[in-house]
Amino acid sequence: MPSDDPGPGSRVLIVISDMQVRTTVADYLRECGSTVVEARDAEEALKLKRPTDYDAAFMELDIPGPMDGFSLAQAIRRERPGTPVVLTLDADHAERDAVKLSNVVRGLDRSFNQLALAQRLRRVRAARR
């Protein structure tokens, strides 16, 4: 198990449109001891489980469909205030994204690696406690 994992026993929702990336991230978080639920878009994520079933969520900002990652994050936070949400950010739109996300969720550069994701999830979960 990686030494800086997001927390054994954590329940993480992953919403990433690219199946290969989603699977890679999910497999890594499972190796860390997390229970992972995967979705390709917001609609699928909302159908899977209630937001109260997750300790944290990780998703793309620009997921396909009528609801983007920011809107999904807001929906999750309405159901369960304080739920840590980490969104991938596009470097080309970092300023726009930062304003949109201010004090709501945490961002992670789209070129993230697995360790960076695990560290960010651990930090946002620890800050919630």
ChimeraX commands (.cxc) that place a marker at each C-alpha (Angstrom):
marker #1 position 0.00,0.00,0.00 radius 0.5
marker #1 position 1.38,3.45,-0.85 radius 0.5
marker #1 position 2.59,5.37,2.19 radius 0.5
marker #1 position 0.66,8.57,1.46 radius 0.5
marker #1 position -2.68,7.06,0.58 radius 0.5
marker #1 position -6.05,8.87,0.79 radius 0.5
marker #1 position -6.98,6.84,3.84 radius 0.5
marker #1 position -7.78,3.18,4.26 radius 0.5
marker #1 position -11.51,2.67,4.37 radius 0.5
marker #1 position -12.34,5.95,2.64 radius 0.5
marker #1 position -15.22,5.90,0.17 radius 0.5
marker #1 position -14.39,7.87,-2.97 radius 0.5
marker #1 position -16.57,8.76,-5.94 radius 0.5
marker #1 position -14.60,9.14,-9.19 radius 0.5
marker #1 position -16.18,10.87,-12.20 radius 0.5
marker #1 position -13.87,10.80,-15.22 radius 0.5
marker #1 position -15.09,10.43,-18.80 radius 0.5
marker #1 position -12.03,8.60,-20.15 radius 0.5
marker #1 position -12.43,4.95,-19.13 radius 0.5
marker #1 position -8.71,4.20,-19.16 radius 0.5
marker #1 position -7.86,7.15,-16.89 radius 0.5
marker #1 position -10.84,6.43,-14.63 radius 0.5
marker #1 position -9.83,2.77,-14.28 radius 0.5
marker #1 position -6.20,3.63,-13.54 radius 0.5
marker #1 position -7.18,6.14,-10.84 radius 0.5
marker #1 position -9.76,3.76,-9.35 radius 0.5
marker #1 position -7.31,0.85,-9.25 radius 0.5
marker #1 position -4.71,3.00,-7.49 radius 0.5
marker #1 position -7.17,4.22,-4.86 radius 0.5
marker #1 position -8.33,0.65,-4.28 radius 0.5
marker #1 position -4.69,-0.34,-3.70 radius 0.5
marker #1 position -4.64,2.40,-1.07 radius 0.5
marker #1 position -7.55,0.72,0.70 radius 0.5
marker #1 position -10.34,2.99,-0.52 radius 0.5
marker #1 position -13.74,1.82,-1.67 radius 0.5
marker #1 position -14.26,3.38,-5.08 radius 0.5
marker #1 position -17.40,4.04,-7.11 radius 0.5
marker #1 position -16.82,5.02,-10.73 radius 0.5
marker #1 position -18.95,7.09,-13.11 radius 0.5
marker #1 position -18.31,8.51,-16.58 radius 0.5
marker #1 position -20.50,11.63,-16.15 radius 0.5
marker #1 position -22.62,13.53,-13.62 radius 0.5
marker #1 position -25.85,11.83,-14.61 radius 0.5
marker #1 position -24.39,8.39,-13.98 radius 0.5
marker #1 position -22.79,9.55,-10.72 radius 0.5
marker #1 position -26.09,10.86,-9.38 radius 0.5
marker #1 position -27.85,7.59,-10.25 radius 0.5
marker #1 position -25.28,5.38,-8.51 radius 0.5
marker #1 position -25.53,6.41,-4.87 radius 0.5
marker #1 position -26.47,9.31,-2.70 radius 0.5
marker #1 position -23.69,11.81,-1.97 radius 0.5
marker #1 position -23.92,10.88,1.70 radius 0.5
marker #1 position -22.38,7.53,0.75 radius 0.5
marker #1 position -18.98,9.12,0.00 radius 0.5
marker #1 position -16.15,10.51,2.10 radius 0.5
marker #1 position -14.70,12.38,-0.89 radius 0.5
marker #1 position -15.18,12.85,-4.63 radius 0.5
marker #1 position -12.71,13.30,-7.46 radius 0.5
marker #1 position -13.86,14.44,-10.89 radius 0.5
marker #1 position -13.06,16.33,-14.04 radius 0.5
marker #1 position -14.29,19.88,-14.29 radius 0.5
marker #1 position -15.25,19.38,-17.94 radius 0.5
marker #1 position -17.20,16.12,-17.80 radius 0.5
marker #1 position -19.55,15.45,-20.73 radius 0.5
marker #1 position -23.26,16.12,-20.49 radius 0.5
marker #1 position -25.46,18.96,-19.30 radius 0.5
marker #1 position -23.90,19.08,-15.82 radius 0.5
marker #1 position -20.19,19.92,-15.47 radius 0.5
marker #1 position -17.97,18.87,-12.59 radius 0.5
marker #1 position -18.52,22.12,-10.72 radius 0.5
marker #1 position -22.30,21.67,-10.84 radius 0.5
marker #1 position -21.95,18.07,-9.70 radius 0.5
marker #1 position -19.70,19.20,-6.84 radius 0.5
marker #1 position -22.34,21.71,-5.79 radius 0.5
marker #1 position -25.05,19.02,-5.90 radius 0.5
marker #1 position -22.91,16.74,-3.74 radius 0.5
marker #1 position -22.20,19.54,-1.27 radius 0.5
marker #1 position -25.91,20.43,-1.03 radius 0.5
marker #1 position -26.68,16.84,-0.02 radius 0.5
marker #1 position -23.70,16.55,2.31 radius 0.5
marker #1 position -22.13,19.89,3.21 radius 0.5
marker #1 position -18.41,19.74,3.71 radius 0.5
marker #1 position -17.83,16.71,1.50 radius 0.5
marker #1 position -14.31,17.09,0.11 radius 0.5
marker #1 position -14.35,17.39,-3.68 radius 0.5
marker #1 position -11.25,17.54,-5.85 radius 0.5
marker #1 position -11.63,18.70,-9.46 radius 0.5
marker #1 position -9.07,18.50,-12.25 radius 0.5
marker #1 position -8.27,21.95,-13.59 radius 0.5
marker #1 position -7.33,22.89,-17.12 radius 0.5
marker #1 position -4.17,25.02,-17.08 radius 0.5
marker #1 position -5.58,27.13,-19.92 radius 0.5
marker #1 position -8.55,28.12,-17.76 radius 0.5
marker #1 position -6.93,28.12,-14.31 radius 0.5
marker #1 position -7.93,31.70,-13.47 radius 0.5
marker #1 position -11.57,31.14,-14.48 radius 0.5
marker #1 position -11.65,27.86,-12.61 radius 0.5
marker #1 position -10.08,29.32,-9.47 radius 0.5
marker #1 position -12.77,32.00,-9.24 radius 0.5
marker #1 position -15.51,29.45,-9.83 radius 0.5
marker #1 position -14.16,27.02,-7.25 radius 0.5
marker #1 position -13.16,29.46,-4.54 radius 0.5
marker #1 position -13.90,28.02,-1.09 radius 0.5
marker #1 position -16.14,25.31,-2.51 radius 0.5
marker #1 position -13.85,22.53,-3.69 radius 0.5
marker #1 position -10.16,21.96,-4.25 radius 0.5
marker #1 position -8.52,21.81,-7.64 radius 0.5
marker #1 position -5.82,19.57,-9.01 radius 0.5
marker #1 position -3.99,20.25,-12.25 radius 0.5
marker #1 position -5.27,18.02,-15.07 radius 0.5
marker #1 position -1.76,16.59,-15.48 radius 0.5
marker #1 position -1.93,15.09,-11.95 radius 0.5
marker #1 position -0.16,11.90,-10.98 radius 0.5
marker #1 position -1.45,9.23,-8.64 radius 0.5
marker #1 position 0.60,10.35,-5.66 radius 0.5
marker #1 position -0.57,13.95,-6.07 radius 0.5
marker #1 position -4.18,12.75,-6.13 radius 0.5
marker #1 position -3.72,10.59,-3.04 radius 0.5
marker #1 position -2.06,13.45,-1.15 radius 0.5
marker #1 position -4.80,15.92,-2.14 radius 0.5
marker #1 position -7.58,13.52,-1.07 radius 0.5
marker #1 position -5.85,12.94,2.26 radius 0.5
marker #1 position -5.50,16.69,2.86 radius 0.5
marker #1 position -9.09,17.55,2.02 radius 0.5
marker #1 position -10.41,14.70,4.16 radius 0.5
marker #1 position -8.16,15.75,7.08 radius 0.5
marker #1 position -9.30,19.38,6.77 radius 0.5
marker #1 position -12.93,18.27,7.04 radius 0.5
marker #1 position -12.41,16.56,10.40 radius 0.5
marker link #1:1,2 radius 0.2
marker link #1:2,3 radius 0.2
marker link #1:3,4 radius 0.2
marker link #1:4,5 radius 0.2
marker link #1:5,6 radius 0.2
marker link #1:6,7 radius 0.2
marker link #1:7,8 radius 0.2
marker link #1:8,9 radius 0.2
marker link #1:9,10 radius 0.2
marker link #1:10,11 radius 0.2
marker link #1:11,12 radius 0.2
marker link #1:12,13 radius 0.2
marker link #1:13,14 radius 0.2
marker link #1:14,15 radius 0.2
marker link #1:15,16 radius 0.2
marker link #1:16,17 radius 0.2
marker link #1:17,18 radius 0.2
marker link #1:18,19 radius 0.2
marker link #1:19,20 radius 0.2
marker link #1:20,21 radius 0.2
marker link #1:21,22 radius 0.2
marker link #1:22,23 radius 0.2
marker link #1:23,24 radius 0.2
marker link #1:24,25 radius 0.2
marker link #1:25,26 radius 0.2
marker link #1:26,27 radius 0.2
marker link #1:27,28 radius 0.2
marker link #1:28,29 radius 0.2
marker link #1:29,30 radius 0.2
marker link #1:30,31 radius 0.2
marker link #1:31,32 radius 0.2
marker link #1:32,33 radius 0.2
marker link #1:33,34 radius 0.2
marker link #1:34,35 radius 0.2
marker link #1:35,36 radius 0.2
marker link #1:36,37 radius 0.2
marker link #1:37,38 radius 0.2
marker link #1:38,39 radius 0.2
marker link #1:39,40 radius 0.2
marker link #1:40,41 radius 0.2
marker link #1:41,42 radius 0.2
marker link #1:42,43 radius 0.2
marker link #1:43,44 radius 0.2
marker link #1:44,45 radius 0.2
marker link #1:45,46 radius 0.2
marker link #1:46,47 radius 0.2
marker link #1:47,48 radius 0.2
marker link #1:48,49 radius 0.2
marker link #1:49,50 radius 0.2
marker link #1:50,51 radius 0.2
marker link #1:51,52 radius 0.2
marker link #1:52,53 radius 0.2
marker link #1:53,54 radius 0.2
marker link #1:54,55 radius 0.2
marker link #1:55,56 radius 0.2
marker link #1:56,57 radius 0.2
marker link #1:57,58 radius 0.2
marker link #1:58,59 radius 0.2
marker link #1:59,60 radius 0.2
marker link #1:60,61 radius 0.2
marker link #1:61,62 radius 0.2
marker link #1:62,63 radius 0.2
marker link #1:63,64 radius 0.2
marker link #1:64,65 radius 0.2
marker link #1:65,66 radius 0.2
marker link #1:66,67 radius 0.2
marker link #1:67,68 radius 0.2
marker link #1:68,69 radius 0.2
marker link #1:69,70 radius 0.2
marker link #1:70,71 radius 0.2
marker link #1:71,72 radius 0.2
marker link #1:72,73 radius 0.2
marker link #1:73,74 radius 0.2
marker link #1:74,75 radius 0.2
marker link #1:75,76 radius 0.2
marker link #1:76,77 radius 0.2
marker link #1:77,78 radius 0.2
marker link #1:78,79 radius 0.2
marker link #1:79,80 radius 0.2
marker link #1:80,81 radius 0.2
marker link #1:81,82 radius 0.2
marker link #1:82,83 radius 0.2
marker link #1:83,84 radius 0.2
marker link #1:84,85 radius 0.2
marker link #1:85,86 radius 0.2
marker link #1:86,87 radius 0.2
marker link #1:87,88 radius 0.2
marker link #1:88,89 radius 0.2
marker link #1:89,90 radius 0.2
marker link #1:90,91 radius 0.2
marker link #1:91,92 radius 0.2
marker link #1:92,93 radius 0.2
marker link #1:93,94 radius 0.2
marker link #1:94,95 radius 0.2
marker link #1:95,96 radius 0.2
marker link #1:96,97 radius 0.2
marker link #1:97,98 radius 0.2
marker link #1:98,99 radius 0.2
marker link #1:99,100 radius 0.2
marker link #1:100,101 radius 0.2
marker link #1:101,102 radius 0.2
marker link #1:102,103 radius 0.2
marker link #1:103,104 radius 0.2
marker link #1:104,105 radius 0.2
marker link #1:105,106 radius 0.2
marker link #1:106,107 radius 0.2
marker link #1:107,108 radius 0.2
marker link #1:108,109 radius 0.2
marker link #1:109,110 radius 0.2
marker link #1:110,111 radius 0.2
marker link #1:111,112 radius 0.2
marker link #1:112,113 radius 0.2
marker link #1:113,114 radius 0.2
marker link #1:114,115 radius 0.2
marker link #1:115,116 radius 0.2
marker link #1:116,117 radius 0.2
marker link #1:117,118 radius 0.2
marker link #1:118,119 radius 0.2
marker link #1:119,120 radius 0.2
marker link #1:120,121 radius 0.2
marker link #1:121,122 radius 0.2
marker link #1:122,123 radius 0.2
marker link #1:123,124 radius 0.2
marker link #1:124,125 radius 0.2
marker link #1:125,126 radius 0.2
marker link #1:126,127 radius 0.2
marker link #1:127,128 radius 0.2
marker link #1:128,129 radius 0.2
view
